[in-house]
Amino acid sequence: MTFPLNVRATQARLPAAMALALPLTLGMVASAQADDDTLHIGVPAWPGITVKTEIAEQLLAPLGYDTTSQELGLQVIYQGLETGDLDVFLGGWMPAQEAMYGPREESGAIISVANNVDGAQMTLAVPEYTYAAGIQSFADLDENRDMFEGKIHGFGAGSAASELLNEAIDNDTWGLGDWQIVDTSTVGMLSAARDAISREEPIVWVGWTPHWMNLELPMAYLADSKNLFGENNGESEVLTVMRGDYAEAHPNLKAFFEQFTFSAEEQSWMILEYGLEERPADEVAEQWIRDNAERVEAMLEGVTTAEGESAWEVIQDTFSL
C-alpha cells in the first residue's frame, strides 16, 4: 500500500484571524463529532507544534486516517477540546497552562496521553556575557535593575508566561514590584534579544526550550529557587492532550500519540528549520521522518492502520525507509 507524500485525505488549515473569528460551532456539533473518525487537531501559531502536527498528519494519512488541522488561539483550542470540536492538541505546556488544562482534565473532558517533549523548560534568560558578569539568578535582577532599565521582555500579553510575571510583579516577588513587562510577540521579543546581543548589552527575556533560540543565541537561564515558572526552575512538560471520549473510542490513535514523542533538541531543530529558516512545514516534517527511521519505527510499535495492518510496514513503503 503506497500513498503520495504530503497528501492527506482531508486537511483544513485556517488562518489564525479567520479561525478566531469563527465560533467553532462550540457545543453544536459535539455529539456528532464524538463518533467522527476524522481527527481534528488544534494548532496554535507556534513553529514546533506546527511541525509536530505535520509529522503526525504525514504518518497518519498512509495509515488510512483523515485529519484536519486548524490554527487557533490557545483558549479556543481548549474550548474546542471541551465541546468536541477538536480531538487532539500537541502543545499542552505545563505548568504554564494549568489554569486552562486542570479543570477540563478533572471533569474528564480531556486527558493527557504523553509528555511529547523530553527536556522542556521555561524561565527567564539573559545573554551569556551578562550571566558571566554575575547575573545568574532572579535574585540578581533587582540588585541590577538599572542595568536592565527595569524591563523584562515577554512574547505576548495574555500568555501564560506574562500572567506568571504579572503575578510576580503584583506580589513584589524577587523585588520585581517596580519592574515592567515589555510584551510584544515571540518575533519582537527575540528581535530585541538579538539586537541587544549584537551590541553586547544586557537584556532579560522569557526563554524556553525547545526553541531555535537555544541553538542560535548565546544565552543562559537564570536560577529561580522560588520556581515562579514551575518546579525545578521552570522544568516543563509539553502534553499531548486528547478529548477523553475520542481517545476511548479510538484506542489505536491513542496508542500512536502515546508514543509520539521528541527530545527538546529534535524540536528545537524543527523550530529552527521552519520558524527561522522559513522552510515549508511539510518539507521539514518529511525530512525528519526520512532522517529518523528508527525513531519512527519506535513510535509505531503496536500501532496498526485503520484496517488493522502493521503501521510500520506501510510507513516503510510510503517513505522508502
N, C-alpha and C positions, 0 to 999 in steps of 0.2 A: 504494500500500500504506500503510495507516494502522494505528496501534496506540493504544490508550488510554494516556494518560500515567500514569506511576508504577505501571504494572502489568507484572510480569515473568512469563515463562512458568514460571520456577521461582525461588523465593527462600527462603532459610532464614537467620534471624538468631537465634543462641542467646545468652542472657545469659552474661556472662563467667564467672560462677561455675559454671553448668551446663556450659559448654564446657570449662572447665579440668578439670571432674570427669570428663569423658569421655576415654577413651584415644585417640579419633580413629581407633580400629582401626589404629594405625600399623603399616604393613608388611603388613596383612592384605588390603587392597584395592588395593594399589599397581598390580598388574598389570592389574586391571580398569579402574582409572581412567586408565591410560596411554592408553586408546583412548576415553575418555569425552568426548563433545562438550560436556558441561556444564562451565562454567568455575567452579572452586571458588576463592573468594577469602578469604584470611585477613585479618582486620581487628583490629588492637589497639584498645584503648579510647582512641583519640586523635582529637579532633574533625576535624582536617584530613584524615587518612586516611579517616575515615568518610565525609566529604562527597565526597572524590575518588572513592572506591569507588562511592558512589551515582551520581555523574555517569557513571562508566563503565558501570554497570548500566543506567541510563536510556538511554544511547546504544546499547548492545549489544542490548537487548531488541527494538527495532524492526528490527534487522538480522537477527533470527532466531536469536540465541544465548541459550541458557538459562544462567542464572548462579545461584550460591548464595554467600552471604557469611556468615561466622561470626565473631563477636567472640571472640578468643582471646588468650592471653598470647604474648609475643614468642618465647619458647623453643618453645612448642607450634607456632607458625606455621612456624618454621624446620624443626622436626622433620617437620611435615606436608608441607612442600615436598620434603623429602628422601625421604620414604617414598611420595609420590604421592597423599596425601590432599588436598593443596591444590595449586593451579596458579599462582596469582599473589598477590603481596604488593606493595602500593604504598608501603611505609614503610621501605625498607632504608636507614636513616640511617647514612651513612659519614663518618668512620671509626669512629664510636661502636660500631657493630655488627660490626666486622671479625671479632671472635673467633667469632661465630656464622656470619657470611657466608663468610669466607675459605675454610675447609676444604671446605665444601659446593660452593663455586664451583670450587675446584681439582679436585674429584672429578668435576665435570660434572653433578652433581645439579641445580644451579641455574645460571641465567645472569642477567646484568643486561642489560636491553634499552634502558634510558634512565635519565637523571637527570631525574626528573619535576618538580623544583623548581629554578628558577634563583635563586641568591642566598641559599641557606640558610646558616645559621651557628649554632653553639652555643658558648658560653663563659660566663664569669661576668659578671654585670651589677650595676649599682648605680643608685640614683636620680640624675637629672641634677644635683641640687643637691650630692650627695656627690661626683660627678665634678668639678663646678665647684670644689669645695673642695680638689681636689688628688688624690683617689683615682682615678687614671686607668689603673693597671696592676696586674698581680698583685704586682709588686714593692712597691707601696704598701700592700698589705694588712697584712703583718706589722708594718710600721712603725707601723700604727694599729690594732693588734689590739684594744686596749681599747674603741675606738670601736664595734667590731662584736661585742664580747664573745667573740671567737674563734670565731664561728659562721658557717658557710656554709649557706644554706637550699637543700635539694635537693628533688626531686619523687618520690623513692621508693627505698628500699633495694633493691639488686639491679639498678637501672637502669644503663645504660652510663655515664651521667654520674657516678653515685655510685661506680662502680668506678674511674673515672679519678681522682676526687677522693681516694678512699681510698688509691690508689696514691701520689698526690702527698703525702698525709699520712704514709704509711709511709716515704717517701723524703725527707721534710722538704724537698720542692721548694718554692721561694719562701718557705722558713721556715714552712710550714704544718704542721709536725710536731706542734704543740700546739694545732691548731685541731680543731674537730669539725663534722661534717655533721649538720644537723637535717633528716632525711629524713622527709617526710610523704607528700604526694601533690601533683600539679600544682595542684589546687584549694587545698590547705593552704599550699603554698609561695607562691602568688600572693596569697592572702589575707593572709599575713604581710607580703608586699611592699606591698600596698595599705594595710594598717594603718600600717606604718612611714612610708609616703609621706604619709598623711593627717596625720601628726604631724611631718613633715619630719625624721624620724630616719634615721640611716644603717642600711643593710641591704645584704647582698650575697647574690645568689641565682643559680641556674643559669638563664640566659636563652637564648632561641633565636628564630630567625626561620626560617620563618613561624610566627607565633602572634599572637593578638589583643593580647598584652601590648605589642607594638611599636606598636599603634595607640592603646592606652588608657592606658599608663603612661609618665610622664616618666622615661626610662631611658637608660643609656649602657652600652656594652660595654667591659670592661677589656682593655687590650693585654696580650698574653702572648707574649713573644719565645721562650719555650720550647715553645710550641704544645702545651700539655697536652691540649687538645681537638682537636688536628689542625693541619695546616699552615695558614699564613695566618690565624692566630688563630681557629681553630675553623671555618674555611670548610668547608662540608659538602656532601655530595650526598645526595639522597633517591632511592634507586634503585627502579625498577620491577623486581622480581625475579620471574622465571618459572621454573617447573620445566623443566629442559632438554629432556626428551623431549616434553613437551607443546608447548613452543614450536616444536620441529621438526615436530611433527605438525599444527600449526595456524598456518601462516605468515601467514594473513590477520589472525588475532588478534595475532600478534607484531607485524605492521606497525601495527596500531591502537595498541598500547601503546608502540611506539617513538615515536609522535608525540603521545602523551597526556601533555602537559607543561604546567606552570603557572609563573608568576612567584611569588616569595615574597609579593609584595603581594596577588596573587589568592588565594593560600591563606590568608594572614592574614585576609582578608575572610571567607572561608568559616568559619574558626575563630571569628571574632567573631560571625557570624550564628548559627552552630549551637551553639558552645560557651559563649558568653557571653550572647547574646540568647535562646538556647534555642528557636530556630525549628526545626521538623522538618527532618531532613537531606534528605528528598526534596524539600521545598519550596525549600530553599537551592540544591540541585543543579539543580532545574528552572529557577530564576531565573537561575543562572549560564549555563546553556545558552541561554536565551532572550536574555540580555543580551550574549552573546558569539558571535554567529553566525559572524563571520569567523574567530574562533579555532577554533570547532568545525569549520568547513569545512577549515581547515588540518590539523586532527587527522585528518580523514577522507580526505585526499588519497591516492588509490591504494588505498583500503580498499573492500571490497565487502560486500554482505550475505552471509549463509551460502549464498544461492542464486546469487551472482555478480553481482547488480545493483549499481549505483552507490550506495554508502552515503550520500553527501551528499544525494542526491535524496530518499532515503527519510527521512532525518532532517529535511530541509526540510519535507517533507509532514507528518511526525509532529508537529513542534513549531511549524508555521506560521512558519518563519524566512524 
